[in-house]
Amino acid sequence: MSASIRTPSSGPTVASDDTMPGHHARPIAIGAQRTDILAAPDGPARVFQCYRAIECSDLLEPDLLASLLDRCRRGSFVADHVDRLGSREVEAPQRVGAALNIVLSRPSFLRWVEAVTGCDALNRVEGRLVQTRANGLDALDWHNDTHDDAAGARRLGITVNLSDAAYEGGGFELRTTATHEVLTRYRHDRTGTALIFDIAGDLEHRVLPLASGGPRRVFTGWFVQAAPRSSS
């Protein structure tokens, strides 16, 4: 498996598939009806502190994953241009996205993510199914997911791989805004596996274009906090 969390290509690889703590472990199992916590948050928390991201291998149970992949194949997609950032396609209507919003918002999963990341008061996951194609156009430039978050509720990002066609390219990168140091390079190559990453103000991320194959199909969303109650 080639997915990994790595340092910039100009420097040494300090975390590979064989050495990154928890990379081959399955910390969480989410099914249609239940969520099972399989690993304590301590180890993943150390990885997140270093890379500001953590992989959850095989996050989705096989039955749920098979159902979602079938919906993906039968779903329809429309063009989505993000001003000054890039282009992609989004599922319309959001059937897969809506289903994942429900199962990823279970309290047991939210509490585990809080313990791993240090982000408290997570209320739910909001996201949608998107795909990028090897057309020389689909990609997203550097951004931090706050440009359209007027409430400031987004705390973490999440992507779940729902691709069933091989592809080249389409990597995800996370870097610091001040120094442009790349903290994480990641390629989704295992269906049903998720990447959770920080979207704090000192970070930005991008999705590189596909070189061939695909489409690259992922659920992409955010862990959000509840809106504060009015004091009036």
N, C-alpha and C positions, 0 to 999 in steps of 0.2 A: 504494500500500500504506500502510495507516494505522498499522501496528505501529511503535512507536518507543520510545526510552528518553528520558524527559523529566524536567524539574524540576517542582516543585509548580505547580499551576495558578495560584496566586496570583502567581507570578513569571514571568519570561520563559522561553520555550522555548530551551534552549541546545543541544539536540541534536534534530534533526528527521530525517525520512527522507532528506533530501538532504545533510545535513552530518555525520551520525554516522559516524565512520570504520568501515568494514567492514560497514555496514548492508546494502548491496546486494551485497557480496561473499559468496562461498560458501567458507568456510575449510576445511570438512571434507565428505567425501562418504562416507556409510556405506551399503554394500550388504549383500546377504544373505551374501556370501562374503568381502568385503574392505572395508577402510577406506583411503581415500586422503586424505592431508594436502595441501590445496591452498594453504594460506597459512601463512606463518611466524607464530609466536605474538606477535611484538612489537607489532603494531598492536592486535589484540584485547586484549592485556595492558594497554595504555594506557586503552582503553575500560573494562575491568573495574575498574581502579584508581579511575577516576572515579565510575562508577555502581554498582559492586559487582555488576554483571551484564553479560552479553554475549549477543547474539543469534547463533545459527549458522543462517544462511539456508539453506533446502533441504538440511538435514542428511541426510535419507534419500533414497537413490537411487530413481528412479521405480518400478522393478520391485518393490523391497522395500516402498515406500510403498503401491503398489496392492494388494499382498498383505495388508498390515496393515489397510488400510481395508476390504477385503472381510471380513476376520475381525471387524472392529469391527461391521459391519452385521449379521453373523450371530451375534454374541456375545450373552450374557445378562448382565444387571446386577442387583445387589441393593442395597438401601438400606444406607447407611453413615453413621451418626451419630457425629460426633466430639464428645465431651463438652466443653461450654462453648465450642466453636468453630463448629459448624455441621453441615450435612448435604450429602450428595452420593450418587451411586451408584458402585459399583465392579464391574468385570467379575468374573464368577464362573462357571466357573473362570478363572484368569488365563492365557489363551492369548496374547493380544497382549502383555501385560505380561511374560510369561516370555520371549517371543522377543526383545523389546527389551532385557531384562536381559542377554541373551547378547551381542548385537551391540554394545551400548554399553559393554561391559566389555572390549573388545579393548585390549591394551596400548598400541597406537599412539595411540588416542584418549585413553586415560588420561594418557599422557605429555604430549600436547599440552595437555590441560586443566590439568595441573600447571604447565606453563610459562606458561600464560595467567594463572592465578589465584594462583600462589604456594603452592598447597596441595600438599604432597608426600605420597608414599607412598599414593596412591589405589589401592585394590585392586579395586574393582568398582562397578557401578551396581546398585542395588536399587530397584525401583519397581513400579507397577501402573497399569492403565488405569482412569481415572475419568471420570465425566461429571456435569455440572450442567445443570439444566433451568430454563426460565423459569416457575417455579411459585411464586415469592415466598418460597421456603424454602431452596433450594440455594445455598450460599455458605460461605466460611470466614472467620472473623474473624481479627484480628491474632494471630500465633503465630510461633514460631521453629523448629519442627520438632525441638525437643529434649525435649519433654514425654514422649515415648515412646521415647527413645534412651538406654536405660540404660547402654549401653557407651560412649557418647560418640563413636561412630565416624563420624557424618555430618559431612561437611565442606562440601558444596555441594549445592544443589538443581538439578534439571533438569525442565523440562516440554517435551514434544514435541506439537505440534498434530496431532491425528488427527480433527479435525472435518470433515465433508463437507456440513454444513448451515450456512447463514449464520445469524448471531445478532447481537444488540445487547447491550452490557453485557459482564459477565464479565471485566472487566479485572483485571490483577495489579498489586499495588503493594508496593514494598519501602521501608522507612523505618528510620531510626535509633530505637532505644528511648529514648535519653536526651532528644533534642530533638524527636522526631517529624518530622524533616525527611524528606520523601519523596525518595529517590534515584532511583527508577525507577518509571515507570508504563508498562505494557506490555499490549498486546492481541494475542492470537494470531489472525492473520487470513490466514496462509499455511500450508497443510497441509504437514507434513513439516519445518517449521522449529522450532528448539529455542531455549529460553532457559535459560541456565546462570546461577545466582545464588548469592551467598554466604549462608550460614546461621550466621554467627558470632554470638556472644552479644550483640553490640551492635546487632543487626538483628532486625526482624520483618517478616512479609509477610502479605498477605491476598488472597483472591479475591472479587471483588464479584459480586453476583447478576446473572443474565441478565435483560434487560428484555423480550426477545422472541426468537423463533426457536430455533435449536439442535436438539439439545443441544450444549453445549460439551464436546468430548471430547478429553482429553489423556492422554498417559502422564506420570505424575508420580513422581519418584523422587529418589534421593540418590546422590552419589558418596561412598563410605565407605572408611575406612581398614581395613587388616587388624587383627584383634585382636592386641595385643602378646603375645609368647610368654612363658609363665611361666618365671621364673628358677629354679624348683624342679626 
